[in-house]
């Protein structure tokens, strides 16, 4: 407990799945959690559940695809709290497609959320962190940035770019006290993946179980520990690193 005591933390995509679980875990570790997501009703419910435990959570509806909204929210947070200590860029959408059929619009839609959403978060959080000479930015990547799956080129491209950008920024801003790291989850049983299962059928879960050395998909709270570690002072000498939370997916050959 209290590994994140008094830290002002901001998490995108915090209304469900990994983002919601991380927000709850951060609050339990003593952080003030600013929760961002598009769906206002679902976001408020997630924040209410944390507040019901007597913990600090503030829902702020925001679309990471909008520079105007992101800038406004980050300014409000800094005006109220004076700083941002931790940023978790988690918001993403999953849109499959074959590259021979994909349109410019489909690529632009996914990249605007999954990649440019990360850019916007960093752009508006970094000045506060540089001013205080300290900060941790955690970008949610994916094992799909490391290996091939059919029909997921756009998603993989975004996640691979996030890893490359994170390494670049870690080198650039390390001496100024700001750390940049990524987390690469394997297949996690989130609402996003449950929607895929509805479309793809029972084989979706069976295939994902076979892909992981641990023989199962991850639960959406199993990324919490990695996030807490990278957000806390326990990782004060860690930057430019990708932490795979993948149940051993990357150690097994592709089926």
TAJORA-V287317 format. One record per backbone hydrogen bond with DSSP energy under -1.0 kcal/mol. CO is the residue of the C=O (numbers start at 1). NH is the residue of the N-H. If there is no record, write none. Layout:
co-><CO/CO>
nh-><NH/NH>
This chain:
co-><2/4/7/8/8/9/10/11/16/17/18/19/20/21/22/23/24/26/27/29/30/32/33/34/35/36/37/39/40/41/42/43/44/45/46/47/48/50/50/51/56/58/63/66/67/68/69/70/71/72/73/74/75/76/77/78/85/86/87/88/88/89/98/98/103/104/105/106/107/108/109/110/111/111/115/116/117/118/119/120/121/122/125/126/127/128/129/129/135/136/137/138/139/142/143/143/149/151/152/153/154/155/156/157/158/159/160/161/162/163/164/165/166/167/168/169/173/173/174/177/179/180/181/182/183/184/185/187/188/190/191/192/193/194/195/196/197/201/202/203/204/205/206/207/212/218/219/223/224/225/226/227/228/232/233/235/241/243/245/246/247/249>
nh-><5/7/32/85/86/34/88/36/20/21/22/23/24/25/26/27/28/31/30/4/6/9/58/11/60/14/62/43/44/45/46/47/48/49/50/51/52/53/55/54/33/35/66/70/71/72/73/74/75/76/77/78/79/80/81/82/136/10/138/12/90/140/101/102/107/108/109/110/111/112/113/114/115/116/119/120/121/122/123/124/125/126/129/130/131/132/133/134/179/87/181/89/183/145/146/147/152/97/156/157/158/159/160/161/162/163/164/165/166/167/168/169/170/171/172/173/176/178/177/135/137/240/139/243/141/245/143/218/190/194/195/196/197/198/199/200/201/204/206/207/208/209/210/211/215/189/222/227/228/229/230/231/232/235/236/238/182/184/186/249/214/252>
